[in-house]
């Protein structure tokens, strides 16, 4: 019987494993090694973050306690939603640092609620290596030097960090060679951690690659984070500069920015229930082989969005949204000035729609339906449900578009960007531009199809994908070197993530599923879709379901392998 489990990573995904262990694994003796260098439960949601960095999910839609979740069996540990814990309205957008405090408290409650015989041992360290043992267990090498032996290992390592590409190395070398001529010169492959942006000089010309949620973080840190602020309301809403800001320009491949998320009016009973894009229909399509998302699934998704809009207004049309989904790769056109004016107008209109709410405005009801249909979209995509070409199109074009439409920030962010644009503090760069290294001018040049601009600093507003072959974590390299895991591939396309079976068990280099090595969350993004979300109260949660599959894999190991010797016997 499994007597020891190692959970590598103690963020929300690791916490979900702890919750399922607490709920379902009573009546046995079990040692759970929880391995993370940071505070247990918190993950990337550090409590030291700036108050202006907000969640883009309302507080009432987050709960790590799974009572009431139909996917959660066992004796669930009771606990509050984020809104209840913080004492705020369920539709409030809270600072991310408060989520960190909630997760830390959730861990304390869950660990205190462990059944008799289950012990958690915390290891404040990184796992840097993994080695199989003769008895079938694993030995994890930790950064503080003391190894951990476990019968079963769960990788809940969250977002990775990619090793620099050739283009990144070239940009860094360019900065080093030209900084004497241009002291403001800098290159940030990724904007995270945001604290590094404090080195950007006031007045520097900064190009931010991206116009989504990460770009919002960058803009906030280089404006409000530099002492600026917003004043007034309505038509008098404006930005007050501090004089310490750089000059900001944002650009993206398509030229599309974030869409404000609608004010939440929904309770769990109000989620959109699919009539066309339902699991039975999806499975029937998949039975004939890998599908084309654009041909087989987009028309059904459009039908669901239309139905959601027409519940509010029977005459509502989502023609513009439908056209965008039919031609998602189409790029914005026009000069930077023209596109800035169009973006300003879009923000003004969409703020009004967002403020109306996701059950009052037809278009926002349509885009909010995408959130409600994420599990159905997963059924379309996951484990090679699409052919390789369509999977690439989905990951590179459809998934970002669906995220923009349904998972935007609160409407105030659009209002702030309008104020920054009006104050001359935020501009749009050329659409679909490439970064060039201009040695004559000792600066970066953003070269678009029709125009170009010079910059001192380039910031990548993104979170790295998890690509095992480029990940710089020692544990990832150890898994690859030992052949214990392999990158997921759909034919000739590698979207990222570990190759896993339906239970989340890693597939090794020979094609065999490792019976006692699972991964959950971001390391599985590739075989899975949209792993970066938190569970909602009263609704089936993919996070809970993934954790349940891990428990099922542990129980399967119980039946398949002999009792593990304890540490003393093994040493003897």
C-alpha positions in Angstrom: 0.0 0.0 0.0 1.2 3.5 -0.8 2.5 5.0 2.5 4.2 8.2 1.3 3.3 10.8 -1.3 5.3 13.8 -2.5 3.5 16.8 -3.9 6.0 19.1 -5.7 4.5 22.6 -5.7 2.3 24.0 -3.0 0.3 26.6 -5.0 -3.4 26.2 -5.7 -2.9 22.9 -7.7 -0.8 21.4 -4.9 -3.5 22.6 -2.5 -6.2 20.8 -4.5 -4.3 17.5 -4.0 -4.1 18.2 -0.3 -7.8 18.9 -0.2 -8.6 15.6 -2.0 -6.3 13.7 0.4 -8.0 15.2 3.4 -11.5 14.3 2.0 -10.9 10.8 0.7 -7.8 9.1 2.3 -8.8 8.6 5.9 -8.4 5.2 7.6 -4.8 4.7 6.6 -1.3 5.7 7.7 0.1 8.2 5.1 3.0 10.6 5.0 2.5 13.6 2.6 5.7 15.5 1.7 4.8 19.0 0.5 7.7 20.6 -1.3 7.9 24.3 -2.2 10.4 27.1 -1.4 7.6 29.6 -0.7 4.7 29.8 1.7 2.4 26.8 1.6 -0.7 27.3 -0.6 0.3 30.6 -2.0 2.1 29.8 -5.2 2.6 32.9 -7.4 -0.1 34.9 -5.5 2.5 36.6 -3.2 1.1 38.7 -0.4 3.7 41.5 -1.1 2.2 42.4 -4.4 1.0 46.0 -5.2 -2.7 46.6 -4.2 -3.4 47.7 -7.8 -2.8 44.2 -9.2 -6.3 42.8 -9.2 -7.7 39.3 -9.8 -9.7 39.1 -13.0 -12.2 36.7 -11.3 -14.7 38.0 -8.8 -14.3 36.9 -5.2 -17.5 34.9 -5.0 -16.4 32.6 -7.8 -13.3 31.3 -6.0 -13.3 28.6 -3.3 -10.7 25.9 -2.4 -13.2 24.1 -0.3 -15.2 21.6 -2.3 -18.3 21.0 -0.3 -21.2 21.3 -2.8 -19.1 20.4 -5.8 -20.7 17.4 -7.5 -17.2 16.2 -8.5 -16.0 16.1 -4.9 -16.6 12.9 -2.9 -15.6 12.1 0.6 -15.7 14.1 3.8 -14.8 17.6 2.4 -13.1 20.0 4.8 -15.5 23.0 5.2 -14.3 26.5 4.6 -15.2 29.9 3.1 -15.2 31.2 -0.4 -12.7 34.0 -1.1 -15.6 36.6 -0.8 -16.7 35.2 2.6 -13.1 35.0 3.9 -12.5 38.7 2.9 -15.9 39.9 4.0 -16.7 41.5 0.7 -19.6 41.3 -1.9 -19.4 38.2 -4.1 -18.9 40.3 -7.3 -15.9 42.3 -5.9 -12.5 42.2 -7.6 -9.8 41.8 -4.9 -6.1 42.4 -5.0 -4.1 39.3 -5.8 -2.2 39.6 -2.5 -5.5 38.9 -0.7 -5.9 35.7 -2.7 -2.4 34.8 -1.4 -3.6 35.3 2.1 -6.8 33.3 1.4 -4.7 30.4 0.0 -2.4 30.4 2.9 -5.3 30.3 5.3 -7.0 27.5 3.2 -3.8 25.4 3.5 -3.9 25.9 7.3 -7.5 24.8 7.4 -7.0 21.8 5.1 -3.8 20.6 6.9 -5.5 20.9 10.3 -8.4 18.9 8.9 -6.4 15.9 7.8 -7.8 12.6 9.0 -6.0 10.6 11.8 -3.0 8.8 10.5 -2.3 11.3 7.6 0.7 13.5 8.3 2.0 16.5 6.2 5.7 17.2 6.3 6.7 20.6 4.8 9.9 21.0 2.9 10.8 24.6 2.1 13.0 23.8 -0.8 12.9 23.1 -4.6 12.9 19.6 -6.0 15.9 19.6 -8.3 16.2 15.9 -9.3 14.3 12.7 -9.4 15.6 9.1 -9.4 13.7 5.8 -9.5 14.5 3.3 -6.7 14.7 -0.5 -7.0 11.4 -0.9 -5.0 9.5 1.3 -7.5 9.5 4.4 -5.3 11.1 7.7 -6.2 13.9 9.7 -4.6 13.6 13.5 -4.9 16.7 15.5 -4.6 16.0 18.9 -2.8 17.8 22.1 -3.1 18.7 22.1 0.6 20.5 18.8 0.2 18.2 16.3 2.1 16.5 13.8 -0.2 12.9 12.7 0.1 11.7 9.2 -0.7 8.1 8.7 -1.8 6.0 5.9 -3.2 4.0 8.3 -5.4 5.0 11.7 -6.8 2.6 14.5 -8.0 4.1 17.4 -10.0 2.1 20.6 -9.3 5.0 22.9 -10.3 2.9 25.7 -11.9 4.4 28.0 -14.5 7.9 27.3 -15.7 10.6 29.7 -16.9 12.0 29.1 -20.4 15.7 29.2 -21.1 16.4 32.3 -23.4 16.0 31.8 -27.1 18.6 32.8 -29.7 16.6 36.1 -30.2 16.7 36.7 -26.5 20.4 36.1 -26.3 21.0 38.5 -29.3 18.9 41.2 -27.6 20.8 40.8 -24.3 24.2 41.0 -26.2 22.9 44.1 -28.0 22.0 45.8 -24.8 25.4 45.0 -23.3 27.3 46.3 -26.3 25.3 49.5 -26.7 24.5 50.5 -23.1 27.4 52.9 -22.9 25.9 54.9 -25.8 22.3 54.5 -24.5 22.2 54.0 -20.7 18.4 53.5 -20.8 18.7 50.4 -23.0 17.2 47.3 -21.5 15.5 44.0 -22.6 13.1 42.0 -20.5 12.2 38.7 -22.1 9.3 38.4 -19.6 7.8 41.1 -17.4 7.7 38.7 -14.4 8.7 39.3 -11.7 7.3 42.8 -12.0 9.8 44.1 -9.5 12.5 44.0 -12.1 10.8 46.8 -14.0 11.9 49.3 -11.3 15.2 49.6 -13.1 13.6 51.2 -16.2 14.6 54.9 -16.3 12.0 57.7 -16.1 11.3 59.0 -19.6 12.7 55.9 -21.3 10.9 54.8 -24.5 9.3 51.4 -23.5 7.7 49.0 -26.0 5.5 46.4 -24.3 4.9 43.3 -26.4 1.3 42.3 -25.6 -2.1 43.9 -25.0 -3.6 41.5 -22.6 -3.6 40.8 -18.8 0.2 40.8 -18.4 0.4 44.1 -20.3 -2.1 45.6 -17.9 0.3 44.6 -15.1 3.2 46.3 -16.9 1.3 49.5 -17.5 0.1 49.7 -13.9 3.6 49.2 -12.5 5.1 51.8 -14.8 2.4 54.4 -14.1 0.6 54.0 -10.7 3.6 52.0 -9.5 5.7 55.1 -10.2 3.5 57.4 -8.1 0.9 58.4 -10.7 -2.8 58.1 -10.1 -6.3 58.4 -11.5 -8.6 61.2 -10.5 -12.2 62.2 -11.0 -15.1 60.1 -12.4 -17.2 59.8 -15.5 -16.1 62.4 -18.1 -13.6 63.9 -15.7 -11.7 60.7 -15.1 -8.1 61.4 -15.9 -4.5 60.3 -15.2 -2.3 62.5 -13.0 1.4 61.9 -13.8 4.2 61.8 -11.2 7.0 62.6 -13.7 8.8 59.4 -13.0 7.0 57.3 -15.6 8.6 56.1 -18.8 6.9 56.6 -22.2 4.8 53.5 -22.9 3.8 51.9 -26.2 1.9 48.6 -26.5 1.6 46.3 -29.5 0.6 42.7 -30.3 0.5 40.4 -33.2 -3.1 41.0 -34.1 -3.4 44.5 -32.7 -6.3 43.4 -30.4 -6.4 44.4 -26.8 -8.1 42.9 -23.8 -11.9 43.1 -23.5 -13.4 44.3 -20.2 -15.2 41.5 -18.3 -18.8 42.1 -17.5 -20.0 42.9 -14.0 -21.0 39.5 -12.6 -24.7 38.9 -12.0 -24.5 35.1 -12.0 -24.9 32.5 -9.3 -23.9 28.9 -9.9 -27.5 28.1 -11.1 -27.2 30.8 -13.8 -24.4 29.2 -15.8 -25.0 28.6 -19.5 -26.1 25.0 -20.1 -25.1 23.8 -23.6 -27.7 22.5 -26.1 -25.5 22.2 -29.1 -21.9 22.1 -27.9 -22.7 19.3 -25.4 -20.4 16.5 -24.3 -22.4 13.7 -26.1 -22.3 15.5 -29.4 -18.5 16.3 -29.0 -17.8 12.6 -28.2 -19.8 11.5 -31.2 -17.7 13.8 -33.4 -14.5 12.6 -31.9 -15.5 8.9 -32.4 -14.9 9.5 -36.1 -11.3 10.7 -35.5 -9.5 14.0 -34.8 -11.6 17.0 -35.7 -11.1 20.5 -37.1 -12.0 23.1 -34.5 -13.0 25.7 -37.0 -15.2 23.4 -39.1 -16.7 21.1 -36.4 -16.9 23.1 -33.2 -16.9 26.8 -33.9 -20.4 26.7 -35.5 -21.7 25.0 -32.3 -19.9 27.5 -30.1 -21.4 30.4 -32.0 -24.9 28.8 -31.6 -24.4 28.6 -27.9 -23.3 32.2 -27.7 -26.2 33.3 -29.8 -28.6 31.4 -27.5 -27.1 33.1 -24.4 -27.5 36.6 -26.0 -31.1 35.9 -27.1 -32.2 34.9 -23.6 -31.8 38.5 -22.8 -33.0 40.0 -26.1 -34.6 37.7 -28.7 -33.6 40.1 -31.4 -29.9 40.2 -30.3 -27.3 39.5 -33.0 -23.7 38.4 -32.4 -22.7 38.8 -36.0 -19.5 40.7 -35.2 -18.5 38.0 -32.7 -19.4 35.3 -35.1 -17.3 36.9 -37.9 -14.4 37.2 -35.5 -14.6 33.5 -34.6 -14.8 32.6 -38.3 -11.7 34.6 -39.2 -9.7 34.7 -35.9 -6.3 35.2 -37.6 -7.3 38.5 -39.2 -5.1 41.4 -38.1 -6.1 44.9 -37.3 -5.3 47.4 -40.1 -4.6 51.1 -40.3 -2.0 53.5 -38.8 -1.2 53.5 -35.1 -3.2 56.7 -34.7 -6.2 55.3 -36.5 -6.1 52.1 -34.4 -5.6 54.0 -31.2 -8.8 56.0 -32.0 -10.7 52.8 -32.7 -9.4 51.2 -29.5 -10.5 54.2 -27.5 -14.0 54.0 -29.0 -14.2 50.2 -28.4 -13.2 50.7 -24.7 -15.8 53.3 -24.2 -18.6 51.1 -25.7 -17.4 47.9 -24.1 -17.1 49.5 -20.6 -20.8 50.3 -20.8 -21.7 46.8 -21.9 -19.5 45.4 -19.1 -21.1 47.7 -16.4 -24.6 46.5 -17.5 -23.6 42.9 -16.5 -23.4 39.4 -17.8 -27.1 38.7 -17.5 -28.2 42.1 -18.7 -26.1 42.9 -21.8 -26.6 40.4 -24.7 -23.1 40.6 -26.1 -21.5 40.2 -22.6 -23.9 37.3 -22.0 -22.6 35.7 -25.2 -18.9 36.1 -24.3 -19.5 35.0 -20.7 -21.0 31.8 -22.1 -17.5 30.9 -23.2 -16.4 30.8 -19.6 -19.3 28.5 -18.8 -18.4 26.2 -21.7 -14.7 25.7 -20.9 -15.2 22.1 -19.9 -17.0 21.4 -23.2 -14.2 23.1 -25.2 -11.7 21.0 -23.3 -13.6 17.9 -24.5 -13.2 19.1 -28.0 -9.4 19.7 -27.7 -7.7 17.5 -25.1 -5.7 14.4 -25.8 -5.4 15.0 -29.5 -9.1 15.6 -30.1 -8.1 17.9 -33.0 -5.8 17.1 -35.9 -2.3 18.5 -35.7 -2.9 21.5 -37.9 -6.2 22.5 -36.2 -4.6 22.0 -32.8 -1.8 24.4 -33.7 -4.4 26.9 -34.9 -6.4 26.5 -31.7 -3.4 27.0 -29.4 -1.9 29.9 -31.3 -5.1 31.8 -32.5 -8.4 30.5 -31.1 -7.3 30.0 -27.4 -5.9 33.5 -27.0 -9.0 35.0 -28.7 -11.4 33.0 -26.5 -9.4 34.2 -23.5 -9.5 37.8 -24.6 -13.3 37.6 -25.1 -14.2 35.9 -21.9 -11.5 36.4 -19.3 -10.7 40.1 -19.3 -10.1 42.4 -16.4 -12.8 44.6 -14.7 -14.1 47.5 -16.8 -12.0 50.0 -14.8 -8.9 48.8 -16.7 -10.3 50.0 -20.0 -11.2 53.3 -18.4 -7.7 53.7 -17.1 -6.1 52.9 -20.5 -8.4 55.5 -22.1 -7.2 58.1 -19.6 -3.6 57.1 -20.1 -4.0 57.5 -23.9 -5.7 60.8 -23.5 -2.9 62.0 -21.3 -0.3 61.0 -23.9 1.2 58.4 -21.5 0.2 55.3 -23.6 0.4 54.8 -27.3 -0.2 51.9 -29.8 2.7 50.6 -31.8 2.6 49.1 -35.2 0.5 46.0 -35.5 2.2 42.7 -36.3 5.6 44.4 -35.7 9.0 42.8 -35.4 11.8 43.9 -33.0 15.0 44.9 -34.8 18.4 45.9 -33.3 19.4 49.3 -34.6 23.2 49.6 -33.9 23.4 53.0 -35.6 20.9 54.6 -33.2 21.7 52.3 -30.3 18.1 51.4 -29.7 15.4 48.8 -30.5 13.3 49.5 -33.6 9.8 48.2 -33.8 9.2 47.6 -37.5 5.6 47.2 -38.7 4.3 46.6 -42.2 3.8 50.4 -42.8 5.7 52.2 -40.0 8.3 51.9 -37.4 9.4 53.5 -34.1 12.5 53.6 -31.9 12.6 52.3 -28.3 15.1 52.1 -25.4 13.4 49.1 -23.7 11.4 46.1 -24.8 9.3 44.2 -22.3 7.6 40.9 -23.1 4.2 41.0 -21.4 3.6 37.3 -21.1 3.8 34.3 -18.8 6.1 31.6 -20.2 4.5 28.5 -21.6 5.7 25.2 -20.2 7.9 23.6 -22.8 9.8 20.7 -21.2 12.7 20.8 -23.7 13.3 24.5 -23.0 12.3 24.7 -19.4 15.2 25.8 -17.2 14.1 24.0 -14.0 16.6 21.3 -12.9 13.7 18.9 -12.0 12.5 19.1 -15.6 15.9 18.4 -17.0 16.2 15.5 -14.6 12.9 14.0 -15.7 13.9 14.3 -19.4 17.4 13.0 -18.9 16.1 10.0 -17.1 13.5 9.3 -19.7 10.8 9.5 -17.0 8.7 12.0 -19.0 8.5 13.3 -22.6 6.9 16.4 -24.2 3.4 16.0 -25.5 3.0 15.8 -29.2 -0.1 15.7 -31.5 1.5 14.3 -34.6 4.1 16.8 -35.7 2.8 19.6 -33.4 4.2 20.2 -29.9 2.0 22.7 -28.1 3.8 22.3 -24.8 3.4 20.3 -21.6 4.2 16.8 -20.5 2.7 13.8 -22.3 0.2 12.2 -19.9 -2.5 9.6 -20.0 -6.2 10.3 -19.0 -5.3 9.9 -15.3 -2.5 12.5 -15.5 0.3 9.9 -15.3 3.5 10.9 -17.2 4.3 8.9 -20.3 8.0 8.0 -20.3 10.4 8.0 -23.3 9.3 4.5 -24.2 5.6 5.3 -24.3 4.8 3.7 -21.0 2.6 5.5 -18.4 4.5 5.9 -15.1 2.1 4.3 -12.6 3.2 6.5 -9.6 4.2 9.8 -11.3 1.4 12.3 -12.1 1.3 15.9 -13.2 -1.5 18.5 -12.8 -2.0 22.1 -13.8 0.2 24.1 -16.1 2.8 21.3 -16.7 0.0 19.5 -18.6 -1.1 22.5 -20.8 -0.8 20.9 -24.2 -2.5 17.6 -23.6 -4.9 19.7 -21.6 -6.5 23.1 -22.2 -6.9 26.1 -19.9 -5.4 24.7 -16.7 -4.8 28.1 -15.2 -8.0 28.7 -13.2 -9.3 28.4 -9.7 -12.3 26.3 -8.6 -15.7 28.0 -8.1 -18.1 27.2 -5.3 -21.1 25.0 -6.0 -19.9 23.9 -9.4 -18.0 20.9 -10.8 -14.4 22.0 -11.0 -11.7 20.7 -13.4 -9.1 21.3 -10.7 -11.1 19.0 -8.3 -11.6 16.4 -11.1 -7.9 16.4 -11.9 -7.0 15.9 -8.2 -9.6 13.1 -8.0 -7.9 11.4 -10.9 -4.6 11.5 -9.0 -6.3 9.9 -6.0 -7.6 7.2 -8.4 -4.1 6.6 -9.7 -2.8 6.3 -6.1 -5.5 3.7 -5.3 -4.6 1.8 -8.5 -1.0 1.7 -7.3 -2.2 0.3 -3.9 -3.6 -2.7 -5.8 -0.7 -3.1 -8.1 2.5 -2.8 -6.0 3.9 -4.3 -2.8 4.0 -2.5 0.5 6.9 0.1 0.6 9.6 -0.4 3.2 9.8 2.5 5.6 12.9 4.7 5.6 14.6 2.8 8.4 14.2 -0.6 6.7 15.3 0.9 3.3 18.5 2.3 5.0 19.2 -1.0 6.6 
